[in-house]
Amino acid sequence: MEKKRKRVVILGSTGSIGTSALKVARQIPDRMEVIGLAAGGRIEELAAQAREFGVPEVVIGEESKAEALRGLLPAGTTVAAGDAGLEELAAHPDADMVLVAIVGTAGLGPALAAIRAGKDLAVASKEILVMAGEIVMAAAREAGVRVLPVDSEHNAIFQCLEGHGEGSAGVRRLILTASGGPFRGREAADLADVTLEQALNHPTWEMGPKITIDSATLFNKGLEMIEARWLFDVEMGRVEVIVHPQSIVHSMVEFIDGSVLAQLSTTDMCFPIQYAVTWPDRVETGLAPLDFASLAKLDFEAPREDVFPALRLAREAGETCGTMPAVLNAANEAAVQAFMDGRIPFPRIWGLVEEVMTRHDVVSSPGLGDLLEADAASRRVAAEILST
């Protein structure tokens, strides 16, 4: 029986995840049809994508660029802009799945709009589940839709858990692997003079600037710990991180009987994206398979939380829960931007996040409004600290 093509809306199509998703669409045109695209402000790239895939509806985040975008598109292509346009596209009546690959918290509104409209959600933006994991997952359960992880680590755990019919009851640990970033072997004293160029030089993955800085601080992995807590319904105490510089083992699950399942593949984001789109099926792809003979060895080591305190801060935020994960996320975004702007040294990223967290009064059972206010307040506090 021929499988139906999945109709997909891609939010964040000009970023690294979005362009990988379009590569997947080219490789499996019989299984994936792109029906909507959205980007922040790169109108030339967005227009070229829309023309290539014949997409009838596009959204540009920067409203001032909407008219210029219209001039680059074929007649009849619908152009919308801003948050309202993103949410409307996320609820597209013809979509089967919405891939949210928008950096930061801007993807939360569209993600909830997609869920309310009954669309399966492919999540590549960690901030959605870090900030509002409880609300998002509850909404998905109520709507009867699936939340499928696109991050390579969470997609790996998802694959390892397939066929495990006990939920999280039979799971001892979820083990997220981390490359260790560009400064894996450095001591704390060696990080004070880190440059932006050095921090953006990731040894394994090609990603956007914000997530690359997060990988260098290990906040990327800290955010993933909180994301895993909500995606797989486990306590923070059962989520751990191990450094694996080769980035071949994407994550592991240890079960209560001591068995460990791991998912391995070459380092290409097209793998998890394709699996999210074609799940529960596996389809052939042109991507390179692993050559085990050439791997030589796979290394693992414990993360050094004394040098890279992001994991400790993330664990504290995830255990505190309530509004604290939203605070962690917002403070980190502000700190990363300050570092990229040359306003603070690299190690100050951790210090600023911890200071903002310390000043926050936690709301234990927050609604969406509480989370949005905690996010905004944390950015204000970070700005105040930076201005002194």
N, C-alpha and C positions, 0 to 999 in steps of 0.2 A: 504494500500500500504506500503510495507516494505521500511524503510528509508535506504538510502545509508550510509555506513560507511564513516566517515570523515578521510581522510589521513592527519596526522599531523606530522610536524617536530618540535622538541623541542630543543631550543637553551638554554643551561643552565640546563641540565637535572639532574645534581648531586646536585644542590642547593635546597633550601626549596620549591620553586615553582615548579621546575622541578620534584622533587620526588613526590609532590602532584599530578602533572599532570599524572605521571605514575600510581599512585594509582587510579586515575579516569579511566585511560585506562583499568586497571584490572577490574574495576567495570562495565564498559559499553563496553565490547569488540565488541558488535554488532553495536556500534555507533562510535567507535574511534579506528583507526589503527595507530600505531606509525611507521613511515617509515624512520626517520632520527633523530639522537641524536648528540648533541654537548656539550662539557664541557670544563672547563678551564684547569685543570691539574690532576684531580683525575682519573687516568687511570683504576685502579681496579674497581671502582664503575661504570665508564662508560662502561667498558667491560662487567660487570655483567648485566647491563641494556640491552645492545645490544644483549647479548646471550638470556636473558629471552624473549625479545620481537621479536627476529629474525630480528633485524634491519639490512638492507644491507649496510647502509652508516653511518659513524660516523666521527666527526671532533673533534680534540683536539686543544685547544687554544695554548698550549705551544708546539711549533714545535719540541723541543728537545725530547719530550716524544712520538712522533708518532711511532717510530720503536718499542719501548717497548709495546705500545698499540697493534700493529699488532700481537705481539706474544701472546696476551691474547684473540684473537678473532678467530672465525672459518675461515677456508680458504674461500676466495671469498668475505669477508667483505671489503668494500672499506674504507680506512682511509685517511683523508686529515687533514691539519693543518693550523693554523694561520687565519688571517683575510680573505684571499682569499678563504680558505676552508669554512669558515662560510658563506660568501656571496654566494658561489656556492651551498651550502646545502640549504640556504634560498630560492633559486630560483629553487629548485628541481622540475622537470617537472611533477612529479606525486603527488605533495603535493596540498591539498586543503587549508590548513591553516598552518601558521608558528607561534608558540608560542615563543615569545622573553622574556626570563627570565634571561638574562645576566645582572649582576650587573654593574652599571656605564654606561659610554657613548659607550662602546664597542659594544652595540647592535644596534647603529644607522645605521651603514653600512649595516648589514644584514637585518634590517627592511626595508630600502629603496630598497634593492635588491629584497626582497620578494614582495614588492608592484609593482615594475617595472615588475616582472614576473607574475603579476596578481593573487597573493595569498592573501587571507584574512589574516589579522594580528591580533593575540591575544597579547595584550601588558601587560606585567607584570613589565617591566623596566620603571620606572617613567622618568628616565633621557632622554629617547628618545623624549618624548613629551615636557618635560621641556626645553631641549636644542634646539629642532628643530620642535616644534609643528606645526608651520605655514607651514613649508616645507613638513612635513610628511602628514598632513591632506590634503594639496593641491594635493600632489602626489597621495594619495588614491582616492580623488575625480576624478582626471584625469584618473586613471587606472580603476575606477569603482569597487574598492574593499572595503571591510568593515574593519574598525579598531574597534575591540571588546575589551573592557577593562576587565582585569583579576583582578586588584586590587579590594578588596572587596568593597571599598567605591565607586569607579567609576562604578563597575558592578551593585551596588545597584541603583545608579542614572540612569544608563542605563535601568534597569528594571522599575523604577518608571516613566520613560519617554515613555515607550512603549505605543503605541496607542495615544500618544499626537501628533497630526498632524500639529502643528503650529511651529515646530522647537523650538527655544528658545524664541519666541515672547510672549508666554503665561506664561513664567516662571519668577517668582519674585526672587527666591533665590535657589541656590544649597547649601545644608547644609551638609558638610562633618563631620562625627563623628570621634573623636579622643579618644583613651583610656586614654590619659594623660601621658602614660609612667610610669616608675618606680618612678619618682620623683614628681608626680602630686601634692602632698600636701606640698612640700618643699618651703621655701623662698629662695631668691637669695643668702643670706648669707650662706645657708646650702649646696650649690652646689660646693663650692671651693674644697672640699676634696673628691668628688665623685671618686670612683675607677672604673676601667674598668669592673671588675666583677659585680659591682652594676649596671652599665649602661647596661650591657648585660642581666640583669635579668628582662625581660619584664613580666608584670603581666598577660598578656592575650595570646599573639601570640608567636609561635616558628618560628623565622625567622633567616636569615643570620646575621652576626655581623654588617655589615655596616648599613643595614636597621633598626636593633635593636637600634643602637646608634642614628640614625636619629629619631626614635620614642621617645627616651629619651630627645632629644633636641627640638622636635616638627618640625624639618626640614622635616621629612617625610610628615607631614601634609602640610607644606608650599609648598613642591614640588607637592603634590597632588592638591593644589589650582590652580597652573599654569597648570598642566595636565588637570584638569577639564575645565579650560578656553578654551583650544583648542579642547578637545574631544567633548564638547557640545556647542561650538561656543557662549560663553557668555562673557561679560566683567568681569574683576576681581572684580568689585564692587558688582557683584551678586553671588560671591562665598564666603561662610562663613564657619567657623569651630565652632563646639560645642563639649565640652568634655563630653564623655559618657563612664564611666569606665567599664561598663559591656560588652561593645562591642557586644551587641545583635542587636541594630539598626545600620545598617552599613552605612546608609546615608539617606537623605531625600530631597525631592523637594517640595518647596512651590510655588504654582501657583498664578496668579494675582487675583484670586477670593478668596484667603485666604485658600484654601484647601491645605493640606500637605499630601503627600504620602511618606511612609517609607518602606524600605525593611528590614526584620528581618530574622535572622537564627542563628544557633549556630556558634561558632567561629571555622570554618574549611575552609581552602582555597579551598578544593575540591568543595565546592558549586559554587563559581564564575567561577572556571576553567571549571567545567562541563557545566555550562550554556553557557559559551563562545563557547564551542565545539558543543553543541547540538542546540544552538539558530537557529531558533526561537522556537524550541520544548523544552518541559520540559519532562524529563524522570525520572523514579523511581530510587532511589539510596539507598544504605544501610546506608547512613549517618543519624545521630540521628536527629529527628525532635525536635522542641522546645516544652518544657513542661511549658506552661504558669503558671500553678499553683505553680511551684517551683521557678519561677523567683522572686517572692516577690515584687521587685520594679525595676524601671529603672531610673537612675539618670542622670541629665544633668546640666552642669555648664559652664560658660563662660571661655574661655582660658585666662590665665594671661600673657598677652604679655609683661608686665614689667619684669616678671621673666623669661619668655621663649620668647625672641624676634624673633625667627625664622619666625613666621607668619608675623610680620611687615616687615621683610626683604624680604620675598617671595612676599608679596603684592606689595612692592615697585618695585621689579624686574619685576613682571607680568604687572604692570601698565606702567613701562618704556618701556618694551618689547624690540624689537631689539635684540641685543646681550646680554642684561643684565641677562636674565634667564640662559643663558649658563655660564655666569660668576658666578652667585650664585651657580649653580650646581657644577662647577669645584672647586670653593673655598671651598665648603662644603666637597667634597670628600677629598680634601687635608687636611682640618682641622680634619675630622674624623680620617683619617689615622695617623695624628700627635698625636691625643689623644690616639689612640690605641697603638701607639709606645711609649707612655709615655713621649712625648716631650712637651705637653701642658696640662694644667688643663682643666677640663670639660667646665667651662664657657668661656674659651678662644675660643672655637669653634665658637660661635656667633661673638665674636670680630674680629676674623681673617676673617670671611666671609664678615663682614661689611667693614673692611678695604680694602679688595681686590675690593669690589664693588665701594667704594669711589674713588679708583685710576683708574677706567676703563672709557675710552672714548667710549660712546655707538655708534654703527653703527645701524642706525634706520631701514633700510630695508636690512637685511643681506642675502647673499647667503650662501650656505653650507660651502664654504671656509671661509667666515667671521666667522661663528659660530665655526668652528674647530680651527681657529686662536685665537678667544676669549677664547675658552676652554684652549688651550695650554698656552696662555699668562697669564691667571689667575693662572694656576698652577705654572708658573715661578714666578709670583709676590708673591704668597703664600710662595713659597720656599725661596724667598729673605727675606720676613718678618720673617719667622721662623729662618733664619740663623743669624739675627741681635740680 
